Amino acid sequence: MEHSSGSAPQTACAGHGAVPIDAVVLDWGNVLHRWQAHRAVQGRVDPSVWEEMATTGEFTRWNALWDAGATKQEVLAAVAAEQPARTDKVEAMRTYWEHFEDTLTGPVPGTAALVQALLGAGTPLYCLTNFNHLLWPLGRERVPELARFRGVVVSGEERLVKPDARVYRLLLERYGLSAGRTLFVDDSAANTAGAAAVGLLTHHFTTAAALREDLAARGLLPAAID
């Protein structure tokens, strides 16, 4: 890719095979900002109903429809059609949507400092997030640094969700990025595996401290940024 003045790619150290990194792509949920789904239904939905939906994977499956661009009513209709006798599950999903803002529980500790350090070093930053497009304004406003990112891809707007290979390719093509010179950071192992399958370099996010170590090893940041 081409770089503007002052934003040349930085070269990794030998620990990562001296691979030059042109750009870093960050996930939003639980990398830049915490997302805790249960906070929307806490005290509003029978805990046993939510536990059932969470442990069976039903919530994740239905929520994925929202991430893929479905509307509130489309998902509620899908739940009702699949389990017509379980109006409690329909109401649980309705409650989640209507109180979605409560799921956004604060910045991930330490990540904002890493973002500022990368921006200060001239590293081009991008965001690739699974997020419903109608709810996305709530997410965007909580991470003001996104205004300084080179680009943001929101699954609900594209109707493609991670780890579908097509959404990574869309990101790369839209912004002219080279997969082998782009680092993708996500807290989901499935999503990092999907990214790796299309040739992206990856970091499975657990903590900001671990990410900082990796960025330093790749030559993107000094060993200590504090």
SULGI-V66385 format. One record per residue. N is the residue number from 1. RES is the residue in three letters. OMEGA is omega in whole degrees, 0 to 359 (999 if undefined). NEAR is the number of other ideal C-beta (glycine too) atoms within 10 Angstrom. Layout:
# SULGI-V66385
((N | RES | OMEGA | NEAR) (N | RES | OMEGA | NEAR))
This chain:
# SULGI-V66385
((1 | MET | 176 | 14) (2 | GLU | 183 | 6) (3 | HIS | 174 | 12) (4 | SER | 181 | 9) (5 | SER | 177 | 6) (6 | GLY | 181 | 7) (7 | SER | 179 | 16) (8 | ALA | 180 | 12) (9 | PRO | 179 | 18) (10 | GLN | 185 | 17) (11 | THR | 181 | 13) (12 | ALA | 177 | 22) (13 | CYS | 184 | 13) (14 | ALA | 180 | 8) (15 | GLY | 177 | 11) (16 | HIS | 176 | 15) (17 | GLY | 178 | 9) (18 | ALA | 179 | 11) (19 | VAL | 178 | 14) (20 | PRO | 180 | 14) (21 | ILE | 179 | 21) (22 | ASP | 187 | 20) (23 | ALA | 176 | 25) (24 | VAL | 178 | 24) (25 | VAL | 183 | 28) (26 | LEU | 168 | 27) (27 | ASP | 178 | 23) (28 | TRP | 187 | 23) (29 | GLY | 178 | 21) (30 | ASN | 167 | 16) (31 | VAL | 175 | 23) (32 | LEU | 185 | 24) (33 | HIS | 182 | 19) (34 | ARG | 174 | 17) (35 | TRP | 181 | 19) (36 | GLN | 189 | 14) (37 | ALA | 186 | 18) (38 | HIS | 182 | 15) (39 | ARG | 180 | 17) (40 | ALA | 186 | 21) (41 | VAL | 182 | 24) (42 | GLN | 181 | 15) (43 | GLY | 182 | 8) (44 | ARG | 184 | 14) (45 | VAL | 176 | 22) (46 | ASP | 183 | 12) (47 | PRO | 181 | 11) (48 | SER | 178 | 9) (49 | VAL | 179 | 15) (50 | TRP | 179 | 22) (51 | GLU | 178 | 12) (52 | GLU | 181 | 16) (53 | MET | 180 | 25) (54 | ALA | 185 | 14) (55 | THR | 178 | 9) (56 | THR | 182 | 10) (57 | GLY | 182 | 10) (58 | GLU | 180 | 18) (59 | PHE | 180 | 20) (60 | THR | 182 | 12) (61 | ARG | 180 | 13) (62 | TRP | 178 | 21) (63 | ASN | 178 | 19) (64 | ALA | 176 | 15) (65 | LEU | 175 | 18) (66 | TRP | 178 | 25) (67 | ASP | 181 | 22) (68 | ALA | 173 | 18) (69 | GLY | 177 | 18) (70 | ALA | 176 | 21) (71 | THR | 176 | 15) (72 | LYS | 185 | 17) (73 | GLN | 179 | 10) (74 | GLU | 179 | 11) (75 | VAL | 179 | 22) (76 | LEU | 178 | 18) (77 | ALA | 179 | 13) (78 | ALA | 178 | 16) (79 | VAL | 181 | 22) (80 | ALA | 181 | 15) (81 | ALA | 182 | 9) (82 | GLU | 183 | 13) (83 | GLN | 186 | 13) (84 | PRO | 181 | 9) (85 | ALA | 185 | 7) (86 | ARG | 177 | 16) (87 | THR | 178 | 11) (88 | ASP | 179 | 15) (89 | LYS | 175 | 22) (90 | VAL | 181 | 20) (91 | GLU | 178 | 17) (92 | ALA | 179 | 24) (93 | MET | 176 | 25) (94 | ARG | 180 | 17) (95 | THR | 178 | 16) (96 | TYR | 181 | 26) (97 | TRP | 186 | 19) (98 | GLU | 179 | 12) (99 | HIS | 183 | 16) (100 | PHE | 183 | 20) (101 | GLU | 180 | 12) (102 | ASP | 180 | 17) (103 | THR | 185 | 20) (104 | LEU | 196 | 20) (105 | THR | 174 | 12) (106 | GLY | 180 | 9) (107 | PRO | 172 | 17) (108 | VAL | 184 | 22) (109 | PRO | 174 | 11) (110 | GLY | 185 | 16) (111 | THR | 181 | 23) (112 | ALA | 178 | 16) (113 | ALA | 177 | 14) (114 | LEU | 179 | 23) (115 | VAL | 179 | 23) (116 | GLN | 180 | 13) (117 | ALA | 179 | 17) (118 | LEU | 177 | 21) (119 | LEU | 179 | 15) (120 | GLY | 179 | 10) (121 | ALA | 179 | 15) (122 | GLY | 180 | 14) (123 | THR | 177 | 22) (124 | PRO | 181 | 22) (125 | LEU | 178 | 18) (126 | TYR | 176 | 21) (127 | CYS | 174 | 25) (128 | LEU | 188 | 26) (129 | THR | 168 | 26) (130 | ASN | 187 | 24) (131 | PHE | 176 | 25) (132 | ASN | 184 | 24) (133 | HIS | 180 | 18) (134 | LEU | 179 | 16) (135 | LEU | 187 | 19) (136 | TRP | 178 | 17) (137 | PRO | 177 | 9) (138 | LEU | 178 | 14) (139 | GLY | 182 | 24) (140 | ARG | 185 | 17) (141 | GLU | 181 | 10) (142 | ARG | 178 | 17) (143 | VAL | 184 | 22) (144 | PRO | 179 | 9) (145 | GLU | 180 | 17) (146 | LEU | 179 | 20) (147 | ALA | 180 | 8) (148 | ARG | 176 | 10) (149 | PHE | 179 | 17) (150 | ARG | 181 | 16) (151 | GLY | 179 | 17) (152 | VAL | 175 | 22) (153 | VAL | 182 | 20) (154 | VAL | 187 | 20) (155 | SER | 183 | 23) (156 | GLY | 178 | 22) (157 | GLU | 184 | 14) (158 | GLU | 186 | 18) (159 | ARG | 175 | 13) (160 | LEU | 182 | 20) (161 | VAL | 170 | 21) (162 | LYS | 9 | 23) (163 | PRO | 176 | 19) (164 | ASP | 182 | 16) (165 | ALA | 184 | 13) (166 | ARG | 182 | 12) (167 | VAL | 175 | 22) (168 | TYR | 179 | 27) (169 | ARG | 177 | 14) (170 | LEU | 178 | 15) (171 | LEU | 183 | 27) (172 | LEU | 182 | 20) (173 | GLU | 183 | 9) (174 | ARG | 185 | 12) (175 | TYR | 176 | 16) (176 | GLY | 182 | 11) (177 | LEU | 174 | 21) (178 | SER | 184 | 14) (179 | ALA | 184 | 16) (180 | GLY | 179 | 12) (181 | ARG | 181 | 17) (182 | THR | 179 | 24) (183 | LEU | 180 | 24) (184 | PHE | 184 | 26) (185 | VAL | 182 | 25) (186 | ASP | 178 | 27) (187 | ASP | 180 | 17) (188 | SER | 178 | 18) (189 | ALA | 178 | 12) (190 | ALA | 181 | 10) (191 | ASN | 177 | 24) (192 | THR | 176 | 22) (193 | ALA | 178 | 13) (194 | GLY | 178 | 21) (195 | ALA | 180 | 29) (196 | ALA | 181 | 16) (197 | ALA | 177 | 12) (198 | VAL | 172 | 16) (199 | GLY | 178 | 14) (200 | LEU | 167 | 22) (201 | LEU | 186 | 23) (202 | THR | 171 | 20) (203 | HIS | 176 | 21) (204 | HIS | 187 | 17) (205 | PHE | 171 | 23) (206 | THR | 177 | 10) (207 | THR | 177 | 13) (208 | ALA | 180 | 18) (209 | ALA | 179 | 11) (210 | ALA | 178 | 13) (211 | LEU | 179 | 23) (212 | ARG | 178 | 22) (213 | GLU | 180 | 14) (214 | ASP | 179 | 21) (215 | LEU | 178 | 26) (216 | ALA | 179 | 17) (217 | ALA | 179 | 15) (218 | ARG | 178 | 23) (219 | GLY | 182 | 19) (220 | LEU | 179 | 22) (221 | LEU | 171 | 21) (222 | PRO | 183 | 11) (223 | ALA | 177 | 9) (224 | ALA | 181 | 7) (225 | ILE | 182 | 16) (226 | ASP | 999 | 6))
